[in-house]
Structure formats: structure tokens, C-alpha cells
């Protein structure tokens, strides 16, 4: 490497990144991918909203990459709390969720990027670099989903098919464990869907939810 190249590399601004996800293997993979880049440095990671908020008080972070599903709360709650305390902190959501209503609600909070866990490593790096340069980055699938909505293509449902399935079982007084066994999903996934259902319907308890569901032909 010649002196000019060394100086140029040395002057590159490194983006300090924090990761939030409760899957240790995924965190390890993300850390390895990002840390191999000259202009990216993973300065910390955690599995919960609480741990993230505690760590952010002690670390200088330029970019937070967070999942939506978290054990103690959801990613939307984390985003809102981070935006209040650290308005200049950039945020990318890395999630398996591509439901239109949820994505739109998260985007309204002023995040800088949304990509899916099924996306490629190159798309992740492209998202980080775009955000680093002051741009908004949405994965190709998220862009396509939003465009379908703008063009009036595709049915815009209040609840996804899975959420309606879960709502019907809630109305039958199934517990989270019962629902998980019935649908072959985890209890944590059921809890996430339950929170989304309450938020989308604007209800706060089971009685209100069931009344809303019957009034709007959701079950």
C-alpha cells in the first residue's frame, strides 16, 4: 500500500454500529460481516430493549440495527424510545416482518432503513453505506410492497392472514401456548402477533378486542 492510499484509508470515517437481536448466531454473523469492512465497527450488541438502552448511555453509536421481535418488548417501542433520547442516532430495522401495516408504522417513526433477514449480505452492506451517506434505504421487497400499496394493487388488510388466525383462537379463549401448538409456531411469535393485533385495532383489553373484531367482521 503506498502512502497516499494509506492516508486516504486512514481518513475514512468509521461508522460505529450497535446490534440488537436475541439470536446469538445471527449477532455473531452480523458482527463478522460488518467488522470486516474498513469503515464499519460493531461497538456492542444485546438481546433486549433494556440492555440496548443501558448500553447506549455508555457507548458512542452512529447506527443502531435492530430486529422487530425482542423478548422484553418490540422493536417499535425501542425505536420510539431511542428517537426521543438520541434523535440523531440512525436506525435500520432488520426483520423477518414484511407486513404492509407494520412496515408503514415503523417507517413513520423516521428510521433510515428497513431490510429483511432473507436479504443478501450485499444488501445489508448497501443499506449501511446508504444510511452512512445520509440516504434512506429500503430493500427491494419492501420497496415493491410499498409500491403495490401506492398503485392500489394488492388488498390492504388491517390484519394479516396469520393475525386473523390468531385472533380467532384468542376469541376461543386459547392461551398463547395453545395457539403456538395449534399453529406450530413459538409462544414468543404468538405474543408478538398479539401485540400487533391490539395495536392495529386500537384496543387495550380482551373484551374490547373481541367487540371490535365482531363489529368489523374480523372473526
N, C-alpha and C positions, 0 to 999 in steps of 0.2 A: 504494500500500500504506500503510495507516495504521500508527501507531506500535505499537499493540497487536499487529497482525499481524506486524510486523517482529520484535518481541521474541519472540513465540511461535515464529516460524520460526527465529530465531537460537538459541533454546534447544533445538531438536530435536537429539537425539543422532545423530551421523553414524556409520553402520556402515562400518568400514574393511575392504574386501574384497580378497582376493588370488585370482587366477585361474590355474589350471594346465590347460593343454591344448596339444597340439602342432600345432593347426591355426590358423595366424596369422589367417586370415579370421574364424574363429569368435571368437577372442580379441578382435579388433577390434570385432566386432558386440556381444559381451557388454559390453565396456568402454563402448561408446557408450550402450547401453540402461541400464546401471546408473548411469553418471555423470550421466545426465540427471535422476535422482531427487535431490531436495534432501537426503535423509537417507542417501545411499549414496555412497561414494567408493572407486574402484578404486585401490589404492595400489601395485599391482605385478602382474606376470604372468610366467609362464615356461612352458617346454615339457616340462620333465623333473622327475623326483623330486629329483635332486641340486640343480638350480637353485632349486627351491622351498624345500628345507630350508636352503640357504645364505641365501636372501632372508629367510626367517622369523627368522633370527638378527639381522637388521638393521632389520626393519620392525615396527611395531605393527600387528597384524592381528586383527580380530574374527571374520572369517568367511573360510574357505577354500572355494572352489568348484572341484572337480577332476573331470576325466574319469577313467574307469577305464583306458582304453588309453593308455599312455605309453611313449615309446621306450626308456627305460632300466630300467623296472620297471613294476609295475601300480599302480593307484590304491589297492588294498587294502593294499599294502606301505607306500605313502605315508601312508595314514590311520593305520595302526598306529604308525608312527614319529612322526608328529605328535602322536598321543594320549599317547605316553609323555613327550615333551618339552614339549608345550603342552596339558595336559589341559583347559584352559578354552576353547581355540580351537574355535569352532563349524565344522562341516563339512557342506557339501551336495555330493552326488555328482550330476554332470550327465553322463549317459551314454546310449549307444545300447543298452546291455545291459538286457534285461528278463527274463532267465532267473531262475526262482524260486530255485534254489540259490545263485546268485551274489548276488542281491539280499539274501537272508536272511543270508548270510555277512557281507556288508558292514554290514547293519543291526546285527548283533551287536556290531560294534565301537563302537557308541554314537554314530553320526553323527546329525545333526539333520534331514537332508533327503535325498530321492532323487527326482530328476526326470529325464525323458527328453529327449534332444535334439530329438525331434519335437514336444515340447510347445510351447505358445504363449509369447510374450513375457510375457503377463499372468500365466501360471502361474509363470514364473521369478520375477517380482517378488513374487508372492504367497508363494512359498517363502521368499524372502529376508526379507520382512516378518514372516512367521510365526516364523522362526528368531530374528529380532531380538527378538521379543516372548516368547522362551522356549518356543516350541512346536515340535513335530515336524511336518514337512511331507512328505507322500508324494504324488506325482502321482496323478491319477485312475486311470491304467492300472496303476501299481504297487499302489495300494490294491486294485483289482479282482483282480489276480493273487494277492495275499496272501489275500484273502477266499476265492477259489476253493480255495486250499490248506486254509484253516481249515475250510471246509464240506465238504471231501473231494471237491470237484468238480475234474475235470481230473487227468490222470495225472501223478504226481510222479516224474520220472525223475532218476536220478543224473546222466546226461549228456544234453545237448540232442541233437536230431537232427543238427545240424551237427557237434557234438563227436564223435558216433559215426561220422560220415562220415570225419572226420579221423583218428580212432583206427584205423579200418580201413586207411587209407592208411599210417599210421605202421607198422602191423603188416606191411605190404608193403614196408617199408624205403624209403618215399618220403621225400625231403628236404622241407624247408619250401618250397623253390622249386617242386619237383614238385607238392606239394599245392596251392600257390597257383595254379599253372597249370591243374591238374585241376579245381579248384572255382571258378575265376575270381574269386579274392579276393587281397588283398595278403599278402605274406610276413609283415608285421607282425601282421595279423589271425590268420594261422596260428599264429604264436608265442604270441599271447595265448590262443588256444584250447588250445594245447599245455600252457601253464602251468596253465590251469584244469583240464584233464584230469588232470594229475599231482596237483594239489591235491585234487580231488574224490575221486580213487581212493586217496589216501594213499600213492602210490608215488613213488620218487625216481630211478629209472633205467628204461631201456627194457625190460630183462629183467623187472623187477618189474611194470611196466605191462602187458606182454603176458600174463604169467601171470595177473594179476588180471582182465584182460579176458576171457580164455578161461574162467576159473573162474566168472565172473559173467555169462556169455553176452552180453557187450557186442560181440563180433565173431563 
